[in-house]
Amino acid sequence: MSTTPPFVRTPDANFDGLVDFPFAPHHLDIDGLRMHYLDEGPVDGPVALMLHGMPTWSYLYRRVIPVMRDAGFRCIAPDHIGFGRSDKVTDPSWYTIAQHTANLGRLLEALDLHDITVFVQDWGGPIGLAQVVAAPERFSRLVIMNTWLHHDGYEYTPAIRSWIAQNEPGGVLRDNIPTHFGWGTVMVIGTRRANPQQALLPALQGEVPSLAPEVDAVRAAYDAPFAGLGDAGVAGPRQFPLSIPVYDHARGDGDAQARHFAAINSMSLPVHFVWGLADEVFTGEWGRRWHGLIPHSTWDAFDDAGHFVQDTHGDQLARTVLDRIRR
């Protein structure tokens, strides 16, 4: 029997009044930890499983869910433990990609999900595509957004290496979150709602950034999971950058990712690539190269979308996927 690791729990009040997020919470117990997920739409409909990465949570899919739900899909959007409404384990060593993968597998089993269209982006890629390899009978199609699977010859971009450095001890993000600003500030910059001069520099100087109300609402929503928890509450997001298999192959489950890369590329399941081309982390060049390795896959892209295509282009993303399904 597994022992529950030390954890902190975000107060439910942190999530009151979030803009464009009217969805009811659901929870699964995993060895004494509460894993949160959204469950919207007809219980007997085909499943749209929506997986987030770093430093986001199911709020990322707030504009995708209504479109897919209205098309008859049951929309399941979990928060990895350490993120969103899920509990935050305080021991950094607990967070491995194998652990996140196992957690998600238990959710799929507990809900007994089948006929799944899985949406993967960022760390949702390695964690979600591992499920497809482990239980392909559960899945009907893949929607692959800005993500990757580690394998021999994969070239990590300067933006990825910079992201790792910023989150290592001594890095600007590691040393200032949550002291001077939170992940919400990073997200309004990452989604190009504000630039670093508007959002980051004032916070570093101890000032409150002056943001437009609609921008500040997004910042607050991405900050909500961690607000008030201090260093103990951000162990999860701090570990994701350090798990990229540039240096730490084991923590990032690099060998498994390489096996999954080969397996996914050889499957006959429908695969739809939908890419944000303004992403310096997982570039359009890489996305097209991966698409080219799966001859039956489709390719759609948004020139003006960056890394977080679900956040900035959620409606268009959902309609694009539905159009591909109809075809």
C-alpha positions in Angstrom: 0.0 0.0 0.0 1.4 3.4 -1.0 2.1 6.0 1.6 0.7 9.5 0.9 3.5 12.0 0.5 3.4 15.3 2.3 1.3 17.8 0.3 -0.6 21.1 0.5 -4.0 21.8 -0.9 -5.1 25.0 -2.6 -8.2 26.6 -1.0 -11.3 26.2 -3.1 -11.8 29.9 -2.7 -8.8 30.6 -4.9 -10.9 29.4 -7.9 -14.0 31.5 -7.2 -15.0 33.9 -9.9 -12.5 32.9 -12.6 -13.4 34.5 -15.9 -14.7 32.1 -18.6 -14.4 29.1 -16.4 -17.9 27.9 -15.2 -17.0 24.3 -14.9 -17.7 22.1 -11.9 -14.7 20.3 -10.2 -14.4 16.5 -9.9 -11.8 14.6 -8.0 -10.1 11.2 -8.0 -8.2 9.8 -5.0 -4.7 8.6 -5.9 -3.0 7.2 -2.8 -4.5 9.8 -0.6 -3.9 12.7 -3.0 -6.7 14.5 -4.7 -6.4 14.7 -8.5 -8.8 17.2 -10.1 -10.4 16.9 -13.5 -13.2 18.5 -15.4 -16.0 16.4 -16.8 -18.3 18.3 -19.2 -20.8 17.0 -21.8 -22.8 13.8 -22.3 -21.5 10.9 -20.3 -22.1 8.5 -23.2 -20.5 10.7 -25.8 -17.1 10.2 -27.4 -14.3 11.5 -25.1 -12.1 14.5 -25.7 -9.2 14.1 -23.3 -7.4 17.4 -22.9 -3.9 17.4 -21.3 -1.9 20.4 -20.1 1.7 21.0 -19.6 3.9 23.6 -17.8 2.9 25.9 -16.0 -0.8 25.6 -16.8 -3.9 23.6 -15.7 -7.3 22.7 -17.2 -8.1 26.4 -17.4 -6.0 26.3 -20.6 -8.9 24.5 -22.3 -11.6 26.9 -21.3 -12.4 27.9 -24.9 -11.9 24.4 -26.4 -14.4 22.6 -24.0 -17.6 24.4 -25.0 -17.1 23.8 -28.7 -16.3 20.1 -28.2 -19.1 19.7 -25.7 -21.6 21.3 -28.0 -20.5 18.8 -30.7 -21.5 15.9 -28.4 -18.1 15.1 -26.8 -17.6 14.3 -23.2 -14.7 16.6 -22.3 -12.3 15.3 -19.6 -9.5 17.8 -18.6 -7.4 16.7 -15.7 -4.9 18.7 -13.7 -1.6 16.9 -13.1 -0.9 16.5 -9.4 1.1 19.6 -8.4 -1.0 21.8 -10.7 -4.5 23.4 -10.9 -7.0 22.1 -8.3 -5.0 19.0 -7.7 -3.0 18.5 -4.5 0.6 19.8 -4.5 3.1 17.3 -3.2 5.9 19.2 -1.4 8.8 16.8 -2.1 10.4 17.7 -5.4 11.8 14.2 -5.8 8.2 12.8 -6.1 7.7 14.5 -9.4 8.9 12.3 -12.2 7.4 11.9 -15.6 6.8 8.2 -14.9 4.8 9.2 -11.8 2.7 11.7 -13.8 2.1 9.0 -16.5 1.0 6.5 -13.9 -1.4 9.0 -12.3 -3.1 9.7 -15.7 -3.3 6.0 -16.4 -5.2 5.5 -13.2 -7.7 8.3 -14.1 -8.4 6.6 -17.5 -9.0 3.3 -15.7 -11.1 4.8 -12.9 -13.4 6.6 -15.4 -13.1 3.6 -17.9 -12.7 6.0 -20.8 -12.9 4.7 -24.4 -13.3 6.3 -27.9 -10.9 9.0 -26.8 -9.7 11.9 -28.9 -6.6 13.0 -27.0 -5.3 16.6 -27.1 -1.7 16.8 -26.1 0.6 19.8 -25.8 3.9 20.6 -23.9 4.4 17.9 -21.2 0.9 16.6 -22.0 2.6 15.0 -25.0 5.0 12.6 -23.3 2.4 11.9 -20.5 -0.6 11.5 -22.8 1.0 9.7 -25.7 2.3 7.1 -23.2 -1.3 6.2 -22.5 -1.9 5.7 -26.2 1.0 3.2 -26.4 0.0 1.5 -23.2 -3.7 1.1 -24.0 -4.3 1.8 -27.7 -7.8 0.2 -27.6 -9.0 3.2 -25.6 -8.1 5.8 -28.3 -9.7 6.8 -31.5 -7.5 9.7 -32.7 -4.6 12.0 -31.6 -4.5 15.8 -31.7 -0.8 16.7 -31.3 -0.1 20.4 -30.6 3.2 22.1 -29.7 5.0 19.2 -28.0 7.6 16.5 -28.5 8.8 13.0 -27.6 12.5 12.6 -26.8 14.5 10.4 -29.2 17.9 10.1 -30.6 18.7 13.1 -32.8 16.0 15.4 -31.4 17.5 18.9 -31.3 16.5 20.9 -28.2 16.1 24.5 -29.2 17.9 27.5 -27.5 14.5 28.4 -26.1 14.2 25.1 -24.4 17.7 25.3 -23.0 17.0 28.9 -21.8 13.7 27.7 -20.1 15.7 25.0 -18.2 18.3 27.5 -17.1 15.7 30.0 -15.9 14.2 27.3 -13.7 17.4 26.0 -12.2 18.7 27.4 -8.9 19.9 30.9 -9.6 17.6 31.2 -12.6 15.3 34.2 -12.8 12.1 32.1 -12.5 13.4 29.8 -9.8 14.5 32.6 -7.6 11.4 34.9 -8.1 8.5 32.5 -8.1 6.6 32.9 -5.8 8.6 35.6 -4.1 8.0 38.5 -6.5 5.6 37.1 -9.1 3.7 33.9 -10.0 3.2 31.7 -13.0 0.3 33.9 -14.1 2.8 36.6 -14.9 4.8 34.1 -17.0 1.6 33.1 -18.8 0.4 36.6 -19.8 3.9 37.0 -21.3 3.9 33.6 -22.8 0.6 34.2 -24.5 1.8 37.6 -25.6 -0.9 39.5 -23.7 1.8 41.6 -22.2 5.5 42.0 -22.7 8.2 41.5 -20.1 8.6 45.3 -19.6 4.9 45.5 -18.8 4.5 42.5 -16.6 7.9 41.2 -15.4 10.1 44.2 -14.7 7.6 46.0 -12.4 7.2 42.8 -10.3 10.9 42.3 -10.0 11.1 45.9 -8.7 8.5 45.2 -6.1 5.7 47.0 -8.0 2.3 45.8 -9.1 2.2 45.6 -12.9 -0.4 47.8 -14.5 -2.3 45.4 -16.8 -5.6 45.7 -18.7 -8.4 44.1 -16.7 -8.9 41.3 -19.2 -5.2 40.5 -19.1 -5.1 40.6 -15.3 -8.0 38.2 -15.2 -5.9 35.6 -17.1 -2.9 36.3 -14.9 -5.0 35.7 -11.8 -6.5 32.5 -13.2 -3.0 31.0 -13.9 -1.8 32.2 -10.4 -4.9 30.8 -8.6 -3.6 27.2 -8.1 -0.5 28.4 -6.2 -1.6 31.7 -4.6 -0.8 31.7 -0.9 1.0 28.3 -0.9 4.6 29.6 -0.9 7.6 27.6 -2.0 5.9 24.4 -0.9 3.2 24.7 -3.4 5.3 25.1 -6.6 7.5 22.0 -6.4 5.5 20.5 -9.3 6.0 23.2 -11.9 9.6 23.7 -10.8 10.3 20.1 -11.6 8.9 20.0 -15.1 11.7 22.1 -16.7 14.3 20.0 -14.9 12.7 16.8 -16.2 13.4 17.7 -19.9 15.8 14.9 -20.9 18.6 17.3 -21.9 20.5 16.6 -18.7 18.4 14.3 -16.5 17.5 11.4 -18.7 15.9 9.3 -16.0 13.6 11.9 -14.4 12.3 12.8 -17.8 11.7 9.1 -18.7 13.8 9.6 -21.8 14.1 5.9 -22.8 10.4 5.4 -22.6 9.8 8.6 -24.6 12.0 7.2 -27.4 10.0 4.0 -27.5 6.7 5.8 -27.5 8.0 8.0 -30.4 8.6 5.0 -32.5 5.3 3.4 -31.5 3.2 6.5 -32.2 4.7 7.0 -35.6 3.9 3.5 -36.6 0.2 3.4 -35.5 -2.7 3.6 -37.8 -4.8 5.8 -35.6 -5.8 9.2 -37.1 -3.3 11.9 -36.1 -4.0 15.6 -36.5 -1.2 18.0 -36.0 -2.4 21.5 -35.0 0.6 23.9 -34.4 1.3 27.4 -33.3 4.0 28.6 -35.6 5.1 31.5 -33.4 6.6 29.1 -30.9 10.3 29.2 -30.3 10.2 26.1 -28.0 8.6 23.6 -30.3 9.0 25.2 -33.7 6.9 24.8 -36.8 9.9 23.2 -38.5 9.9 20.5 -35.9 6.1 20.0 -36.0 6.2 19.6 -39.8 9.1 17.2 -39.6 7.1 15.0 -37.1 4.0 15.3 -39.3 6.1 14.0 -42.2 7.0 10.9 -40.2 3.3 9.9 -40.1 2.1 9.7 -43.7 -1.6 9.5 -42.9 -1.5 12.5 -40.5 -3.0 15.9 -41.2 -1.4 19.3 -40.7 -3.0 22.6 -39.6 -1.2 25.6 -38.2 -1.9 29.1 -37.0 0.8 31.7 -38.0 -0.1 34.0 -35.0 -0.3 31.3 -32.3 2.6 30.6 -30.0 3.3 27.8 -27.5 -0.2 27.8 -25.9 -2.4 27.4 -28.9 -5.3 26.2 -26.7 -5.3 29.4 -24.7 -5.1 31.9 -27.5 -6.9 30.0 -30.3 -9.1 27.6 -28.4 -12.3 28.1 -30.5 -10.4 27.8 -33.8 -8.5 24.8 -32.5 -11.7 22.9 -31.6 -13.4 23.8 -34.9 -10.3 22.7 -36.8 -10.3 19.3 -35.1 -14.0 18.9 -35.6 -13.6 19.7 -39.3 -10.9 17.0 -39.6 -13.1 14.5 -37.8 -16.0 15.2 -40.2 -13.7 14.7 -43.2 
